[in-house]
Amino acid sequence: MNKVVCVQVMGVNPASLLGMQGGKFVNENFSWDIIVKKYNNFFSELYRDMSE
């Protein structure tokens, strides 16, 4: 039994489930706090590499 059939048997709309998972991924990886942290890390490493 594939995953789509299992989800349909459980009464969950697969498109809705995919949308919720996508929203969670975006919130966990693309919130402003995460983006700022990634930029800070990037520029810190860049500066460190240039200083060597």
DRENTORKOL-3810 file (N, C-alpha, C; in nm, 4 decimals):
REM DRENTORKOL-3810
@n.u->0.0858; n.v->-0.1178; n.w->0.0000; ca.u->0.0000; ca.v->0.0000; ca.w->0.0000; c.u->0.0902; c.v->0.1238; c.w->0.0000
@n.u->0.0730; n.v->0.2126; n.w->-0.0953; ca.u->0.1583; ca.v->0.3309; ca.w->-0.0998; c.u->0.1097; c.v->0.4375; c.w->-0.0027
@n.u->0.1909; n.v->0.5396; n.w->0.0161; ca.u->0.1617; ca.v->0.6427; ca.w->0.1161; c.u->0.0343; c.v->0.7195; c.w->0.0856
@n.u->0.0084; n.v->0.7470; n.w->-0.0409; ca.u->-0.1106; ca.v->0.8239; ca.w->-0.0763; c.u->-0.2358; c.v->0.7479; c.w->-0.0365
@n.u->-0.2382; n.v->0.6200; n.w->-0.0638; ca.u->-0.3537; ca.v->0.5385; ca.w->-0.0277; c.u->-0.3695; c.v->0.5345; c.w->0.1231
@n.u->-0.2591; n.v->0.5214; n.w->0.1973; ca.u->-0.2652; ca.v->0.5192; ca.w->0.3439; c.u->-0.3219; c.v->0.6502; c.w->0.3973
@n.u->-0.2795; n.v->0.7618; n.w->0.3414; ca.u->-0.3288; ca.v->0.8919; ca.w->0.3855; c.u->-0.4765; c.v->0.9042; c.w->0.3547
@n.u->-0.5200; n.v->0.8579; n.w->0.2376; ca.u->-0.6614; ca.v->0.8664; ca.w->0.2010; c.u->-0.7453; c.v->0.7781; c.w->0.2926
@n.u->-0.6936; n.v->0.6634; n.w->0.3308; ca.u->-0.7665; ca.v->0.5738; ca.w->0.4199; c.u->-0.7834; c.v->0.6394; c.w->0.5567
@n.u->-0.6826; n.v->0.7158; n.w->0.5995; ca.u->-0.6896; ca.v->0.7821; ca.w->0.7291; c.u->-0.7830; c.v->0.9024; c.w->0.7264
@n.u->-0.8326; n.v->0.9400; n.w->0.6097; ca.u->-0.9271; ca.v->1.0501; ca.w->0.5985; c.u->-0.8620; c.v->1.1862; c.w->0.5863
@n.u->-0.7342; n.v->1.1896; n.w->0.5491; ca.u->-0.6634; ca.v->1.3170; ca.w->0.5331; c.u->-0.6449; c.v->1.3420; c.w->0.3843
@n.u->-0.6749; n.v->1.4628; n.w->0.3420; ca.u->-0.6567; ca.v->1.5010; ca.w->0.2028; c.u->-0.5066; c.v->1.5139; c.w->0.1751
@n.u->-0.4515; n.v->1.4369; n.w->0.0801; ca.u->-0.3072; ca.v->1.4422; ca.w->0.0524; c.u->-0.2585; c.v->1.5811; c.w->0.0127
@n.u->-0.3381; n.v->1.6562; n.w->-0.0630; ca.u->-0.2969; ca.v->1.7915; ca.w->-0.1029; c.u->-0.2894; c.v->1.8825; c.w->0.0191
@n.u->-0.3828; n.v->1.8674; n.w->0.1093; ca.u->-0.3829; ca.v->1.9467; ca.w->0.2318; c.u->-0.2616; c.v->1.9129; c.w->0.3179
@n.u->-0.2320; n.v->1.7849; n.w->0.3278; ca.u->-0.1159; ca.v->1.7399; ca.w->0.4056; c.u->0.0128; c.v->1.7937; c.w->0.3449
@n.u->0.0233; n.v->1.7892; n.w->0.2139; ca.u->0.1413; ca.v->1.8419; ca.w->0.1450; c.u->0.1539; c.v->1.9917; c.w->0.1694
@n.u->0.0447; n.v->2.0624; n.w->0.1648; ca.u->0.0458; ca.v->2.2065; ca.w->0.1911; c.u->0.0908; c.v->2.2390; c.w->0.3320
@n.u->0.0429; n.v->2.1623; n.w->0.4292; ca.u->0.0833; ca.v->2.1850; ca.w->0.5683; c.u->0.2319; c.v->2.1573; c.w->0.5861
@n.u->0.2810; n.v->2.0501; n.w->0.5265; ca.u->0.4226; ca.v->2.0171; ca.w->0.5378; c.u->0.5090; c.v->2.1230; c.w->0.4692
@n.u->0.4629; n.v->2.1732; n.w->0.3549; ca.u->0.5361; ca.v->2.2788; ca.w->0.2847; c.u->0.5407; c.v->2.4066; c.w->0.3660
@n.u->0.4294; n.v->2.4409; n.w->0.4263; ca.u->0.4248; ca.v->2.5599; ca.w->0.5116; c.u->0.5177; c.v->2.5474; c.w->0.6304
@n.u->0.5209; n.v->2.4301; n.w->0.6893; ca.u->0.6109; ca.v->2.4059; ca.w->0.8031; c.u->0.7560; c.v->2.4199; c.w->0.7594
@n.u->0.7912; n.v->2.3642; n.w->0.6430; ca.u->0.9279; ca.v->2.3733; ca.w->0.5911; c.u->0.9677; c.v->2.5191; c.w->0.5697
@n.u->0.8782; n.v->2.5960; n.w->0.5089; ca.u->0.9073; ca.v->2.7381; ca.w->0.4825; c.u->0.9268; c.v->2.8124; c.w->0.6146
@n.u->0.8404; n.v->2.7894; n.w->0.7106; ca.u->0.8527; ca.v->2.8568; ca.w->0.8401; c.u->0.9822; c.v->2.8200; c.w->0.9118
@n.u->1.0261; n.v->2.6956; n.w->0.8984; ca.u->1.1471; ca.v->2.6500; ca.w->0.9665; c.u->1.2749; c.v->2.6931; c.w->0.8951
@n.u->1.2685; n.v->2.7241; n.w->0.7663; ca.u->1.3896; ca.v->2.7527; ca.w->0.6905; c.u->1.3966; c.v->2.8934; c.w->0.6325
@n.u->1.2865; n.v->2.9646; n.w->0.6284; ca.u->1.2862; ca.v->3.0935; ca.w->0.5614; c.u->1.2240; c.v->3.2060; c.w->0.6430
@n.u->1.2135; n.v->3.1886; n.w->0.7746; ca.u->1.1676; ca.v->3.3013; ca.w->0.8563; c.u->1.2801; c.v->3.4041; c.w->0.8622
@n.u->1.2469; n.v->3.5294; n.w->0.8948; ca.u->1.3486; ca.v->3.6342; ca.w->0.8955; c.u->1.4601; c.v->3.6024; c.w->0.9946
@n.u->1.4272; n.v->3.5460; n.w->1.1084; ca.u->1.5310; ca.v->3.5113; ca.w->1.2061; c.u->1.6312; c.v->3.4124; c.w->1.1471
@n.u->1.5825; n.v->3.3139; n.w->1.0745; ca.u->1.6692; ca.v->3.2129; ca.w->1.0130; c.u->1.7526; c.v->3.2750; c.w->0.9021
@n.u->1.6900; n.v->3.3574; n.w->0.8186; ca.u->1.7620; ca.v->3.4203; ca.w->0.7072; c.u->1.8730; c.v->3.5108; c.w->0.7590
@n.u->1.8436; n.v->3.5922; n.w->0.8599; ca.u->1.9449; ca.v->3.6815; ca.w->0.9163; c.u->2.0604; c.v->3.6006; c.w->0.9747
@n.u->2.0293; n.v->3.4917; n.w->1.0429; ca.u->2.1337; ca.v->3.4068; ca.w->1.1006; c.u->2.2219; c.v->3.3471; c.w->0.9900
@n.u->2.1602; n.v->3.3030; n.w->0.8815; ca.u->2.2372; ca.v->3.2470; ca.w->0.7700; c.u->2.3275; c.v->3.3520; c.w->0.7067
@n.u->2.2757; n.v->3.4734; n.w->0.6874; ca.u->2.3573; ca.v->3.5811; ca.w->0.6314; c.u->2.4725; c.v->3.6159; c.w->0.7255
@n.u->2.4446; n.v->3.6253; n.w->0.8549; ca.u->2.5510; ca.v->3.6546; ca.w->0.9512; c.u->2.6595; c.v->3.5487; c.w->0.9474
@n.u->2.6202; n.v->3.4234; n.w->0.9419; ca.u->2.7178; ca.v->3.3144; ca.w->0.9343; c.u->2.7993; c.v->3.3227; c.w->0.8053
@n.u->2.7315; n.v->3.3493; n.w->0.6949; ca.u->2.7989; ca.v->3.3587; ca.w->0.5661; c.u->2.9047; c.v->3.4688; c.w->0.5671
@n.u->2.8645; n.v->3.5893; n.w->0.6115; ca.u->2.9585; ca.v->3.7013; ca.w->0.6098; c.u->3.0693; c.v->3.6840; c.w->0.7140
@n.u->3.0395; n.v->3.6198; n.w->0.8256; ca.u->3.1441; ca.v->3.5921; ca.w->0.9249; c.u->3.2492; c.v->3.4985; c.w->0.8670
@n.u->3.2044; n.v->3.3935; n.w->0.7991; ca.u->3.2989; ca.v->3.2999; ca.w->0.7364; c.u->3.3767; c.v->3.3676; c.w->0.6241
@n.u->3.3111; n.v->3.4499; n.w->0.5454; ca.u->3.3763; ca.v->3.5220; ca.w->0.4384; c.u->3.4849; c.v->3.6150; c.w->0.4934
@n.u->3.4522; n.v->3.6880; n.w->0.5976; ca.u->3.5473; ca.v->3.7793; ca.w->0.6601; c.u->3.6655; c.v->3.7014; c.w->0.7180
@n.u->3.6356; n.v->3.5895; n.w->0.7830; ca.u->3.7413; ca.v->3.5051; ca.w->0.8413; c.u->3.8339; c.v->3.4525; c.w->0.7327
@n.u->3.7787; n.v->3.4091; n.w->0.6214; ca.u->3.8594; ca.v->3.3586; ca.w->0.5104; c.u->3.9458; c.v->3.4687; c.w->0.4497
@n.u->3.8933; n.v->3.5883; n.w->0.4406; ca.u->3.9695; ca.v->3.6989; ca.w->0.3832; c.u->4.0803; c.v->3.7469; c.w->0.4762
@n.u->4.0610; n.v->3.7230; n.w->0.6072; ca.u->4.1593; ca.v->3.7678; ca.w->0.7062; c.u->4.2805; c.v->3.6756; c.w->0.7134
@n.u->4.2690; n.v->3.5578; n.w->0.6623; ca.u->4.3783; ca.v->3.4600; ca.w->0.6701; c.u->4.4862; c.v->3.4867; c.w->0.5696
END
